[in-house]
Amino acid sequence: MSRRVFLQGLFATAIAAFAMTGTPRAEDHFITLASTTSTEQSGLFEYLIPIFTRETHITVHVVAVGTGQALQIGERGDADALLVHDPAGEQKFVADGFGVDRRAVMHNDFVIVGPKADPAGIAKTPDVIEVFRRIAAAKAPFGSRGDDSGTNRMELRLWKDAGIDPKQGGSWYRELGSGMGPTLNTSAGMNAYTLADRATWANFKNRQDLVILVQGDKRLLNPYSTILVNPTRFPTLKTADAKIWHDWLVSPHGQEVIAGYKINGEQLFFGDAGK
Amino acid sequence: MTDFSAALSLAGSLVFQLDHRLIAIVLLSLRVSLLAVALASVFGLPLGATVALARFPGRNAIVLVLNAFMGLPPVVVGLTIYLLLSRAGPLGPLGMLFTPTAMVVAQMVLILPIIAALTRQVVEDLWEEYSEQLRSLGCGRAQAVPTLLWDGRYRLATVILAGFGRASAEVGAVIIVGGNVAGFTRTMTTAIALETSRGDLPLAMALGLILITLTIAVNGVIQLVSQHARRGMG
């Protein structure tokens, strides 16, 4: 092997490898959806998107992040549509002109999970505000998402309604700065209470000592909306395809498909379209 | 220990069944990291050798920057590339964000300093050894660049492997610029991060074992080829 062959080989490898990634193919008919870790980690997309793709021949690339970051991705034009869960943040997003045509898609609910031993004595308390007060009074470890996600924003609203500033509370309140799954992993490791969406919890395997302690309060409803990123802001957005997805989600058929997603026989998302 | 034995048997069955999603993820990981290494080598080897041999003002500063950038934090590289490729950023019209190409760019930026800095060291050492000989043949510093790169090729293979190791192991940059999109930009490391966050620790660990095995295999192949070539040269 001469020097020239060696160098030519190096260049050829680089060019061949470059060709492998760069070329567009027919299946590149896709949209980018910014959505939340809770919908991804619940397994909903693995079930839903293949059905949508079969019917429309549009692939959906899901970037699953916290709702705060998903809204940020939409604002920068890096997704064509959003499926998120923070009504206040969504309204602001549309009012600021970053998104259009916000529509209700579905809801599930949040549950409060914690150690079986339940040191704060919250099990089966019907009023979630009372639950948060008891956790704070007992100074029992609480794992917070701390990542500006929809779940995190919901949790902070509940603390506010309970009249508690947990960040002044001391070491029992732990901001984990991570997604729903990692927060559950860490909370399980610390035997801490935490707020989780039911779908992620149902699909979560490393529960250790954690169980659902509180559920059912109306305040714990978790509504998801679909929003199209404002097509006038970035000319390269794939709005036509994104609108097919957006309309499909809220169509009677799409709603049926959503209602059909079950784990262990339990329905996880409930259609909200038209309400 | 049940966690590890569960992971081991799961890894075995995943490989044995040739799970098609696993194969797609493995191929994407290899494609992205090998391409990043190839591109970083094309630029990094000549750059490192030039810095080793050339004498110009500010050379020390460049050496310092190359050495320091070997430790570039992957999330910072990821974030920088993200802001550049975002539709709201300067390279937005290319539509490269959340694609494998974006991941290649991020990994290339990450390992270019490693390859350039280590190459500089290798070539500088070679120059000290052979400079008299080369000079007596009428070969100056500039002409020595290709000669020394060629003479140091076995040591440089290790340099390239160091770059590959960094590329195939990192998760911070690719998860930001690739978005961990299932079936499109999900690599071994981002899949491990995802399964960990789903609490499926045995599956995450099984994927980890497969990744480590793959890394050993790639290194083994390069070692064999280089030993074979060395023997061939006599």
Contacts between the chains, C-beta under 8 A, distances in Angstrom:
chain1	res1	chain2	res2	distance
A	1	B	229	6.4
A	1	B	232	7.8
A	3	B	146	6.7
A	3	B	150	4.4
A	6	B	150	7.0
A	6	B	153	6.8
A	7	B	146	7.9
A	10	B	38	7.1
A	10	B	41	6.4
A	10	B	42	6.3
A	11	B	42	6.6
A	13	B	34	7.9
A	13	B	38	4.9
A	14	B	35	7.4
A	14	B	38	4.1
A	14	B	39	5.5
A	14	B	41	7.7
A	14	B	42	5.2
A	17	B	31	6.9
A	17	B	34	6.0
A	17	B	35	3.8
A	17	B	38	5.4
A	17	B	39	7.9
A	18	B	35	6.4
A	18	B	39	7.3
A	20	B	31	5.8
A	20	B	35	7.2
A	21	B	31	6.5
A	21	B	32	7.4
A	21	B	35	6.3
A	21	B	100	4.9
A	21	B	101	5.3
A	21	B	104	6.1
A	22	B	101	6.1
A	30	B	184	7.8
A	32	B	98	5.8
A	32	B	179	7.7
A	32	B	181	7.9
A	37	B	197	7.3
A	41	B	194	8.0
A	41	B	197	6.5
A	41	B	198	5.4
A	45	B	182	7.5
A	46	B	182	7.2
A	59	B	184	8.0
A	61	B	98	6.3
A	61	B	179	7.1
A	61	B	181	4.2
A	61	B	184	5.5
A	61	B	185	7.8
A	62	B	181	6.2
A	62	B	182	6.7
A	63	B	98	5.9
A	63	B	179	3.7
A	63	B	180	7.3
A	63	B	181	6.3
A	64	B	180	7.1
A	75	B	88	7.7
A	76	B	86	4.7
A	76	B	87	6.1
A	76	B	88	4.0
A	76	B	89	7.6
A	77	B	86	7.4
A	77	B	87	3.5
A	77	B	88	5.6
A	77	B	92	7.1
A	78	B	86	5.3
A	78	B	87	5.5
A	78	B	88	7.6
A	78	B	97	5.4
A	78	B	98	7.0
A	178	B	197	7.6
A	179	B	197	5.4
A	180	B	197	7.7
A	181	B	196	7.5
A	181	B	197	3.3
A	181	B	198	5.0
A	181	B	199	5.8
A	182	B	196	7.3
A	182	B	197	4.8
A	184	B	199	6.1
A	185	B	196	7.1
A	185	B	197	7.2
A	185	B	199	5.8
A	188	B	199	7.9
A	203	B	198	6.7
A	204	B	198	6.7
A	204	B	199	4.5
A	205	B	198	7.0
A	205	B	199	4.5
A	205	B	200	5.1
A	205	B	201	7.5
A	206	B	199	3.4
A	206	B	200	7.5
A	206	B	201	5.6
A	207	B	199	7.3
A	234	B	87	4.9
A	234	B	88	7.7
A	234	B	92	7.5
A	236	B	87	6.4
A	236	B	92	7.6
A	236	B	93	6.4
A	236	B	95	5.9
A	237	B	87	7.7
